Every structure is written in C-alpha cells, then in structure tokens.
C-alpha cells in the first residue's frame, strides 16, 4: 500500500520509523470505507455459509470450517439426547445436498460464541467489528451499511466524482429473500441466549446504531415474559 502511495522503499526499510506509523500517515491521505452489517445478521450469515452444511458449498470452505470449528463445537455443546431442530427452525436448499448431520446447530454455534473469548479465539467472519476493523483508531471517511448499500454506494460515487469511472452494483434479491431467516433461526434461542449474544457484540450495536429489540420477539420463550 505504501509503495502505491509513492512512499519510497528506502523510507520503508531505513528503520527510522515504524512501519505501522508510516502506514497510518499514508492512510490519512486516502479515502477509507467501512461496510458494516447488523451484528446478528452477520453472525447468522456466517453460520449458514460456513458451518450449517459441511457437504454443500465446499468451495466456500465448509469442510475446512467443520474441521476447524464445527467438530469442536459439537463435541462441547451437543447433548446426548440431541434431536435436530424442527423444520420450521432452519432453511434447507433443495438445490444442495443435505447436511451430514454432524454439523453444529445455530443454537450450538451461539453458545460457542457466548463462551468464547472472541478477542483471542475468533474468525474473521464473526470477530466483532470493533476488534477487527479498529473503527476507534482509524478515522473512516465513509461507513456504509449492507442494509442500505445500494443508496450508500451511489452517494459515495457521487461525492468522490467517480460517476464516469465506477458504476454502482445493485443486488438482486432471490426467492429465498422472501423468507425471514432471522425469525426462523432465532426460534432456536431463548431470550437469555439472545441477551448474552448481544452483550458479546454490544459495542458493534452501539457504534453503528443497530438494535436487537425485534430479535427477542423471535425467541422460543418470548411469550413467557412480558418484558426483556
């Protein structure tokens, strides 16, 4: 990155200044963009893409993730009297092979996240933004949200006078987007589990102005409580 910004190799190698310090100065002259997503949606997306099915989507690393994380999660959190979640608590894809039955459930994955020191033992797909993207120490020029990405990217292209160089890419929703995956999967969780998961990612929620309120209403024990 430094070489691309015309910082000479001699400056990088003479040892007079730390590489991190040089990089920080270089970053001051760049446009820095961070794209964020609702923390719970990000976690659910990571689970469904990487851990839910070790047979399908192996080009996405599903077998690798099962061997590195999934097997350990199942060994630690699966009850001896385990029964798979009801069909209304997960989404199956008829175009893909079925899971092998050895993969962690969403509930087991959430329990793993709750119990794990994410600052030390984590993966890029579910480490909190405040640890991974250091928004407190790096002054981003723009922060975009996945939920409003179509409008956000168009605004940035306009502000940077890049209309003739960059054309925004608009996402097309598929048929499965008509479902509500969050409502379906969060039925596996209790309000206590949702609260504990929220606390693990609380800084991300607060920094980027996201709310967890609706997710409590999806919980398996929602109707047992009048408040949360």
N, C-alpha and C positions, 0 to 999 in steps of 0.2 A: 504494500500500500504506500509506504513512504517513497519508494523509488518512483512509483507512478505520479507522486506529487512533487517530483523534482527535488527530492532530498537526496543528496549525493551519497554514494556508498561510503565515502571517507567519513562523512558525518555519522553514519550508522556504525562504523567499525572503529573509530578512534578512541572509544571508551570514555570520552569526556562527559557524556550524558547518557543516562539510562535509556534503553530502547523504549520503555513504556512512556517516559517523559517526552521523547521525540514524537512518538505516535499520538500522544494526547494533543500536542501542539499542532500536529498535522490535521487532526480531527476538527480542530477549531475552524479550519478553513473549508470544511466540507458540509454538504447538506446531509444530515443524519435522520434517517427514517426508521421508526419502530412500528411494527404491526402487531397488535395485541388482539386477544380474543377473550371472551368470558371464561374465567378460570375453570368453571365446571364443564363448559362445553369443550374446552381444550383437553381436559383430562379424559372425558368420555370419548372424544375423537381419537386420542392416542390409544386408549384401551381397545376400541373397536378395530383400529387399523393394525395394531401390533400384537395384541395379546388374546383377543377373543377367539381367533381361529388359527391354529398353527399349521393347518393343512392348506388353506387358501392363501393367496397373496404372498407367496414366498419371495417374490421379487421385492416386496416391501419389508423383508426381513423378519417375517412372522416366526419362522423356525428358530432363528437366532434369538429373538426376544423370548421365546418359550424356554430355550435352554439357559439363557442368562437370568431371566426374571420369573417366568411363569411357573416353572417347575418348583422353584424355591417358595413362591407364594402359595402354591397348592399344598406343599408339604407342611407349611406352617399354619395355614388358616382353614384347611378343609376338615370339616367334622367327619367322624367315622360314619355317621348316619346321614351323609350328604345325599341330597336329591337335587337334580338340576332345577334351575329356576323355571317357573311356569312359562308357557309360550308367550304370554302377554307381557313378559318382563325382558324380552330381548328381541332383536330383529334378525331374522335369517334371510339370506340371499339365495334365491332359488338357482341363480346362475353360478354359484360356487359350491365346491364340495363341502360337506358338513364338517364341523369341528370333530376332532378325535375324541373329545370327552375328557381330555386330560388338562385342558386349559383352565386358568383361573376365571372365576366368575367376576362380574363387575363388583359385587359386594366384597369378594376376597381381595381384589385389587385395591379397593378403597380402604379396607382395613390395613393393608400393607402400607399405603401412603400415610395413613394416620399414625402408624407406629414407627415410621422410618425417619431418621434424621436426613431430610432432603438436602441439606447443605453439604453433606458428606457422601451419602449414598443416593444418587439420583441419575436420571437420564435426561438428555436434552428435551425429550418430549413431554416431561412432566415436572421438571425443576421449576420452581416459581420464577416468574419474570424478574423479580427484584434481585434474585441471586444470579440469574443467567445473563440478563441484558443490562444490568447495573444502571437503571434509569436515574438513580440518585447521584451518580458520579459522572454520568455522561449526559450532556445537555442536548437532547434530541431536538432537531428542527421541527419535525412533524411526528405526531403519534397518530397512527391510523387504527381503526377498529375493523375487524373482519366483518362485523355485522353491518357496517356502512361503507364497505370498501369501494364499491362502485362509485359512490359520490365522492369519497375521500380522495381516491387516486385522480379523479378528474380535476378536483380542486388544486391538488399539488402540481399536476402537469401545467395547469394554467398559471399558477403563481410563479413557477420556475421558467415560464416562457418556453416550454418544450412541446407545444402542440404540434409543431411541424416535424418533430423527431420521435416522439413517443405517442402511441395510441393506446388508450386505456383498454384493458382486457375485462370484459364483462362476463361474470359467471352465469351459467345457465343451470337452473335448478332441475334435478332429475325427479323421477317419480317418487323416490323414497323420501324426498324432501317434504312431501305432503304429510308424512308421519311426524311425530314428535318424539325423537329418540330420548331426549332428556326425561320426559314424563314416563316413558316405558322403562328405562333403566333405573331411574331413581326410586321406582316402586320396590326395588330390592333393598333399599336402605331405610333405616329408622331416622327419625329427626335427630337423635343423638349423634348418629354417624355423620349426618349432613353437617351438623354443627361443628363436630370435630374436624371434618374435612375443610370446612370454611376457615376455621382458625389456622390451619396449616397454610392457607393461601390468602389470609386476611389482608396483608399488605398489597397484594395484587388487586384485590377487590377495591380497596380504598384508593390506591394510586390512580386507577383507571376508571373509577366511578361505575363499578358494576354492583349489582345487587344479587343476593342469594335468596331473597324472600320467596319467590314463586316455587323454588325447589323444595322447600319444606312442605308445601301442599301436595307434592308428589309422594311423600314418604309413606311407607307401609303402615305407620301408626298415626297418620295425620289426624284421623277422626277421633283418636283417643285424647287429644289435647285441644284446649281452646286457645292457647297462645304458645309462642315459642321464642 
